[in-house]
Amino acid sequence: MRGKAANRRPSIATQDAARTGDSRFLGDAAATLAAVGSISLRLATVADAEQIRTIYNHEVVHTAATFDLVPRSLPDQEAWLSARSGAFAAIVAVDPTDPEGDVLGFASLSPYKERAAYRTSVEDSIYVRRDRNGQGIGSLLLGELLHIAAVSGFHAVFARINATSDGSIALHRKLGFELVGIEREVGRKFNRWHDVALMQHLIA
């Protein structure tokens, strides 16, 4: 996705350094992010909360892409965004020409586990608005998360995906993730059991 862009601008990581003073991102001014056509990435703000929760709540109510069972309220979504900073800040894909709203998808990294020895590992989370699936938005978001992980000094990025989510699994494979295991019947939603595919990308 990066090589196809006509417009290039500072990476999300660099923008976050300017906003927060996070030393992990300072000095990365040469890093760039490709904007594809009218679609670009930026840091999410609290003002995006309503559009983000609309995207997320569709998955909560209608799919098993997330194992959440209760839709998020607007205050909950605002609190989630406010709590994220540095490498764990949320990013959004936006298209100001879209009549349904400019936020097309969102993504973030989270700590993989609480134990201290896991501190070099993170887990990704990506959601794209259903009417904009198949347009490269997921690839753009995931590519930027991998960039953020690399400049932040993380070694491993994990994805835990519903094992029936062929599209999400294919997206992660395309960006270099490998399947490392299946968690059998670890979630229950819509009155049935769900397996989870565990995928991993090691950063050199």
LUMLUM-457181 format. One record per residue (C-alpha): x, y, z. Coordinates in steps of 0.02 Angstrom, whole numbers, padded with zeros to 5 digits, always signed. Layout:
# residues N
XYZ...
***
This chain:
# residues 204
+00000+00000+00000+00141+00122+00040+00218+00112-00133+00057+00161-00224+00031+00329-00143+00051+00497-00226+00041+00591-00061+00159+00558+00084+00159+00636+00258+00235+00604+00429+00189+00436+00502+00060+00418+00640+00204+00375+00756+00290+00540+00715+00128+00638+00738+00105+00558+00908+00282+00604+00958+00244+00786+00919+00081+00777+01016+00142+00684+01170+00331+00701+01173+00347+00511+01176+00534+00482+01156+00507+00314+01070+00444+00406+00916+00557+00560+00917+00688+00564+00780+00576+00465+00662+00538+00615+00552+00596+00522+00395+00460+00390+00415+00313+00418+00299+00138+00350+00276+00052+00329+00108-00119+00403+00079-00213+00304-00052-00325+00414-00158-00441+00508-00042-00408+00387+00103-00278+00431+00235-00233+00386+00413-00225+00496+00567-00231+00482+00754-00406+00454+00822-00481+00589+00932-00625+00589+01053-00726+00676+00918-00719+00512+00820-00800+00413+00960-00976+00406+00886-00918+00342+00717-00796+00219+00795-00926+00147+00911-01049+00130+00767-00921+00025+00672-00879-00078+00827-01057-00102+00887-01108-00176+00719-00982-00314+00751-01041-00335+00931-01222-00356+00881-01210-00448+00715-01046-00547+00711-00924-00645+00816-00776-00541+00758-00773-00476+00936-00823-00575+01089-00901-00422+01171-01086-00453+01200-01145-00280+01251-01134-00129+01132-01024+00014+01189-01103+00174+01249-01036+00341+01188-00956+00380+01359-00872+00209+01357-00802+00239+01184-00741+00413+01232-00655+00342+01386-00573+00205+01281-00501+00334+01162-00445+00451+01300-00351+00312+01389-00242+00273+01237-00078+00361+01199+00095+00331+01129+00113+00164+01039-00061+00115+01100-00151+00266+01027-00295+00222+00910-00281+00268+00727-00420+00294+00600-00434+00280+00412-00531+00429+00347-00608+00484+00183-00681+00659+00188-00778+00623+00027-00880+00480+00101-01062+00533+00125-01089+00407+00265-00952+00483+00375-00767+00509+00357-00709+00369+00475-00695+00208+00375-00606+00102+00505-00499+00106+00660-00356+00007+00735-00243-00001+00886-00109-00100+00975-00130-00165+01152-00013-00253+01273-00017-00440+01237-00009-00499+01418+00010-00417+01588+00166-00513+01645+00325-00408+01630+00417-00529+01516+00282-00504+01383+00320-00317+01372+00398-00335+01198+00239-00413+01127+00079-00327+01074-00089-00376+01000-00175-00288+00856-00358-00241+00836-00432-00184+00670-00611-00145+00620-00669-00080+00451-00842-00013+00411-00936-00154+00324-00984-00053+00170-00799-00012+00139-00729-00189+00154-00617-00251+00014-00545-00079-00028-00373-00098+00052-00419-00004+00211-00376-00150+00324-00206-00167+00241-00173+00019+00264-00218+00011+00449-00123-00150+00485+00030-00088+00391+00035+00067+00501+00015-00036+00660+00166-00140+00608+00263+00020+00578+00215+00087+00749+00264-00078+00829+00434-00074+00743+00480+00104+00790+00418+00073+00968+00540-00071+00992+00414-00213+01001+00470-00384+00941+00308-00481+00912+00135-00430+00854-00006-00553+00884-00182-00562+00814-00320-00664+00892-00453-00691+00759-00614-00789+00753-00561-00945+00660-00704-00925+00535-00652-00747+00488-00569-00792+00324-00551-00612+00269-00459-00557+00426-00346-00710+00422-00304-00676+00239-00267-00493+00278-00143-00541+00413-00061-00674+00304-00037-00544+00167+00058-00432+00288+00173-00570+00349+00080-00651+00494+00088-00838+00520-00038-00952+00604+00040-01016+00765-00108-01101+00847-00295-01127+00868-00384-01098+01033-00529-01220+01031-00702-01165+01090-00637-01021+01195-00784-00906+01159-00971-00927+01163-01083-00808+01067-01249-00827+00976-01275-00991+01069-01125-01079+00994-00941-01106+01026-00806-01012+00932-00624-01056+00899-00490-00921+00891-00344-00921+00770-00183-00853+00846-00070-00768+00718+00100-00690+00744+00217-00570+00654+00397-00560+00715+00482-00393+00688+00667-00407+00644
***
